[in-house]
Amino acid sequence: MKNEYELRKELKRLASARGGATELISIYMPPGYAISEEISKLRDEYGQASNIKSKSTRLNVQGAIDKIIQYIKLYKEPPQNGLAVFCGNISDEQSKPNIQLFSMEPPQPIKANIYRCDSTFLLEPIEAMLEAKDVYAMLVMDGRDGTIALLKGTHLVVEKKVKSFAHSKVHKGGQSAARYDRAIGESIEDYYKSIADTINDLFIKNDFKIKGLIIGGPGPSKENFAKSKYLNYQIKILGVFDTGYTDEHMGMNELLEKSKEVLSEQQAIQERKIMERFLSEVAHGGLATYGYENVKKVMQSNNIARLIVSEDADIYEVSYKCNTCNSEFTRIENGNERQTKHDDGGNLVVVSEKDAIEELIEDAQKAGVEVSFISGDSQYGKELLLGFGGVAAMLRYKQ
């Protein structure tokens, strides 16, 4: 969880970077991708950059490419989830270039090799990985084939493919029409049961922590399956969508695209439930507290059931020293604002500073406390940040 928080901070910093022109380079390397092949592609891009008319832009782009090449040479192969590298001139003054390089291992495997040179860094692939932390079951099916997968963020893992033998196991021959239709119907039911058994097993294996099932496919089979009684009663069907395919590539990708709104809504529902419970406890003087100092206090007394953090919370513990009286003290401050004067008129010097939120999350992780991030874009996220200092907690017991 601490890694996720650090990743969000880094993304926020990268999102604020702006290139004077198309000078910011983003590289995504999937796991297992050959470093030598990436270097070869970058050298080709270096040669292409020589055609850029603006001398300053040309030099900055080539400088960034060269810096990336030197950096990825340090790797024998990309890390387990791949490697994302961002490099370019982030200086506000065009006459004073400042080419900086940032890199990270994403929280989930990178799917494609990407090179982009623009006035901003390409962050959407990693942002999408952080948007949905929950796990969903996905099914695409028609009357003959079904594919079941698990969706973790943006990472899709196919679990099983199921085939129907409804039209190949039985032959009309000398059978009566009624017997033939009954045999077909039984085979279709067997097909539905086989799909349902796979999905039920997935939910059981994951202790029913999968948030729900999303179904897609052409024709009526998906609706008929959704109405069948073979799924475990605890499994919630979140949506049924028309897709043109049932395979693991085109079918699943189409279902992912069509179910984006449902997935986004599920995350919003989860955030709303957490915040509504917190606000209710606060209103009734119950099992909740807020503000950094209060939350830190209950964390130290091991009285936190859930730590709630606004994605936009920016809190630091800053130590100062006065150059007049030599006194030292520590304050909790928001953002990058720092004191400059002491009460006696002396100038204050920052001795040290550390991210207070990061420390809270680390303590929560050690104590096995669940951490919930609330989006800064939502109404609840704004209320948490502005009304409660960006940090809150649900308590184990009343103090």
N, C-alpha and C positions, 0 to 999 in steps of 0.2 A: 504493500500500500504506500509505503514511503517512496518507492521508486515511481509510482504513478503520480504522486504529488510533485516530485522533482521534474517529471516529464511534463506535467501541465505548466509548471513555471517556465521551463525551457521553451515550450511552444509559445507561450505568451510573449516571451522576449523575442523570439524569432518572428512572430507575427507583426511586431512593431518595426521591424527592419524594413527599410526602403532603399532601393538602388536608384542612383541618378538616372539610369536608363535600364536596359535589360542586362543587368550586371550580376544578378543574384542567381547562383546555380544550385539546383537541388538534384541529388543523386539518390536513387533507391536501388539497392542490390538485394535480391532474394537470397535466402539461405542456400548454400551449395553453389552459388554463382561463381564462375572462375574470375579471380582477381585479374589475371593476365588479360582476359577478354575485356573487362571493364577498362583497364588501362589503355588497351588498344583503341577502344571507342572514344575515350577521352582525348587521346592524341589526334584522332580524326577531327574531333570538335575543336581542338586547339588550332589545327590547320584551317578549318572553316572560319574560325574567328578572325583570321588575318584579313578577311574580306570586309570586316566592319569598317565603315567610313570614318567614324569618330575615333581619333587616336586615343583619347583617354578611355573611352569605352572598350576599345580593342585591347589596350594594355591591361585594364582591370579584369576583363573576362579571361584573357590568357593567363594572367597572374593567378586568378582563382582556380582555373583548370590545373595549372602546374602544382598549386598547393594541394589540391585534392589528390592528384597522382602521387605526390610524395607521401601523403598521409595513408592512402589505402595500400601502399607498398609495405606498410608495417604489418598488414594482415596476410596470413597464409590463405585464409578463407573467411567469408563473412561469418558473424556470430550465428547462434542458433536460430534467431528470428530474422536474420538479415541485417543490413546496415543502411542507415540513412545519413547522408552527409550534406551539409548546407554550407556554402562558401560564397563570399563576394564582398564587394566594397560597400560597407555600411556607413561610410563617413558622410556627415552633413555638408562638408566642404569639398567641392569637386576638385579643388587644387591640392587637397591633402588626402589621398586615398588611404583607406583603412580596411584592408582585406582580412576578414576574420573567417575562421572555419569552426563549425560546430558539428558534432556527430552524436548519434544515439542508436541504440538497439531498440526497435519498436516492441511494444508489449505482445504483439502477435506476429506471425510470419508474414513478410512482404510477399505479395503475389507476383509482381511483375518488375522487370528492370526498367527504370525510368530515368531519363535525363531531361531537365528543363532549365532554361535560362530565361529569366523574366525580371521584372522590377520588384517582385516579392518572392519569398520562398514558397515552395509547394508543400503545404502542411496538411492538406485535407486527408491523405491516406492515414496518417497517424491520428489525427483528430477523430476520424471515423472509428478507429479502434478503441478510443477512449469513451465514445458516446454511449455505446451499449456494452455494459459489463456482464449482463445477464446471459443465460444460455436458453436457446429456444430449439424445439424440434421442428424440422421442416420435412414436408412430404409432398412430392409431385407424383401424380399417378393418372393413369387412364384405365381402360378395361383390361389391358394386357400387362402393363409394367408399372412398378412403383419403386421410387427411390427415396430412402429415408436418410436424413442428415441432421447433424447438430450444428447450430449457429452459435459461435462464441465471439461476440463483438462483430467483426467483419470476416472472421475465419470460419470457413465452412468445411466440416469433416463428414464425408459420406460414410454412414454406418452399415447400410445393407441395401441390396437391390432385390426386389421380389417380383417373380413372374406369375402370371395367371395362365392356367392350362384349361380354362373354361371351354375354349373352342378347339382344343387339340386332343383332350383326353377322351372326349365322347364323340361318337359318330352315329348319325341317325339310323342308318341301316334299316333293319326291320322293326325298329322300335316304334311305338306309338308316339304321336306328337306330344302328348302329355308327359310321357316318361322321359322323352328327350329334353323337353323344357325343364323338367324337374332336375335332371342330371346337370344341365347347364347352370341352373340356379344354385345347386349345391356346390358346384365348382367355383362359382363366383363368391359364394359365402366363405368357402375355404380360402380363397384369395384375400378377401377382406380380413379374415381371422389371422392369416399369416402376417399381414401388414400390422394389424393391431397388436399381435403378440410381440413383434419387434419393437414397436413404440412403447408398449407397456414395460418391456424389459429395460429399455433405455431409461425410462423414468425411475424404475426401481433401482437400477444400478447407480443412478445419480441422486438417490434419496429424495426423489420428487422435488429437487431444487431447480429443475427445468421449469421455466416460467409458463410455458404453454406450447401448443401445437399450431402450426400454420400449414394449411393445405392448399395445393394448387394442381392444375391439370386441365386438359381439354375434355369436353364432354361431361356427361352426368355422373360418371363413376365417383368423382371426388365428393359430390353432394350425397350420393347414396352411402358412401363409406362414412361420411361425417354423421349421418343419421343412424348408422348401425350401432349395436349395443356391445361391441367387442372391446372398446377402449375402457381402461380403468376409469371409474367414476371420478377420480381425483384429477384427471387430465382435462385441462381447459382448452377448447378449440378457440383460438384468438381470431381466426379469419379464414375464409375460403375464397380463392381467387382463380379466375380463368387464365390459363397459360397455354401456349401452343405446343409445348414440349414437356417430356417427362424424364429427360436424361439428367445426369449430374452436372452438366455444364450449362447448356442453354436453358433447360427447364428450371434448374435451381436459380440461375442468375435472373431469369424473368420473374420468378416468385419473389426473390429478394427485392427486386425493383418495385414490384407491386405492393409489397407488404411494408415498405419503409415507414409509411404513416402509422401503421399499427404498432410497429416496433418503437417508434418515437413516442407514441402515446403511452405505451407500457412503461417506458422510463419515466415519463411525466407523472403517471399514476403512482409509481413507486415513491417518487420524490414527494408528491402531495400527501401520501399516507404518512410518511415520516414526519413531515412538517406539521400536519394537522394534529398528530398525536403530541408532538412537542409543544405546539401552541396551546393545546387543551391542558396539558400538564402545567404550563406556565400560568395560564389563566386561573387555575384552581390551586395554585401553590403546591403542586404535586411533584412527581419524580422528574424534574428537569432543572437545569441551570444554564447560564449563558455568560458570555464575556470571557476573554482569555484567562484572567486571574482566577475567576471562579472555577472554570473548567480545569485549569491546572491543579487547583487545590483538591478537587474531587478525584482527579486522576491519581494524585499522590496518595490519597486515602483508599484507592482501589474501589471506588464507588461509581464507576461508569459502566453502563450497559451498552451504550452506543455513542460514539463521537460523531458530531454533525459539523461539517466544514463547508463554507461557501467556497466555490471554485475561485472567486475573486478576492478572498481574504488575503491580506498582505500585512503580516504582523512580525515585527522584529524585536529582539531583546538587545538593546544597545547600551554599552558601557562607555562612560565619559570620564575625562579627567580635566579639571580646571587648571589652566596654566598660571593662575594667580595664587590660589590657595592650595593647589595640589590635591584637592579632595577628589575622590572617585565615587561614582554612583551609577546605578543601572536603571533604565527606564524601558517600558514597553511602548513601542511606537508603531504607527501605521505607515505603510509605504516607504518612500525614500526621504521623507522629511526628517531632518535632524536638527537638534538644538545647536545653537552657535554661541549663546551667552549664558553664563552662570548668574545666580542671584546677586553675587558680589560684583558683577560687571566683567568678570574675567572671561576670556575666550575658552570655549569647550573643544576638546580634541576627542574624536572617537577612538577609543582604545580597541574595542572589538564589537562585533555584532553577529548575531546568529538568527536564523529563521525560526521563530517561535512555533509556528504551525508545524514545521517539519519535526521539531522536537516532540510536540504533542502526539503526532502520528506515530513516531518511533516508539514512544511510551505505550501507546494504544496497541501497537503491533506486538510488543513484548508481553503485554497483559492479556492478549487474545481478545481485545475489544474490537467490535465491528466498527468500521469507519464508513460513513456515508457522505459523499460529495453532492452538494446541491448546486445545480446550474445557476450561474450568475444572470442568465438571460430570463429566467422565469420570475414570476411575481413573488413566489416564495423565496427564491434565491436573493432577490433584492431586499425582501423583508428581513431575511437572516443577516445580510450584510449591514444594512443601515439601522435596523432596530435592535439587533442583538450582537453586534460587533463581529459578525462573520464566523463565530465559533460557539457551539452549544453542545449539550450532552443530555442524554437520558440516563437517569440514575438507577442503581440497583435497589436502593432503599432510601427512605426519607432521613435526612440528617437533622 
